Amino acid sequence: MRIVPRQTNGTVIGAALYGIRFRSPFALLGFRNGDVITTINGSPIASLLTIPLVLPESVRHGDHIVVVILRGGLPVTLEWQVVERL
């Protein structure tokens, strides 16, 4: 998978995702090729360096994650509740 900065008028508006494979973890989470991540838990993605800063060091049981993406130019919200693996 590749993550590429997406810019509008010279300003980074998010991180575009490419090379998502069928049944990969990203695909199973609902991401599609060309989706642009614009916010994670309300924090805007101003550069690719922002992504590790807005995600916690380790995601814990019970955490709620909200990611807003642009898909076909329209905002889409993806949400997950972290649960323990069986």
C-alpha angles and dihedrals in degrees: 000000000000127000115202129181112251115212135192118191090347095307122112108240098176149311119293118214123217136168095037106165127216111272093005117140091260092049091049089052089057102260120140133195110278096025112141116214106218102168138012115200089341096308114121119234102235094164139356087262088064095067098073090043095056096044116076118249088249127010111228136207109280096023116140117218123194121187123181115204137178112235115180088346094303125108116249125182120217117192133184137180112211112233133180116269115247 
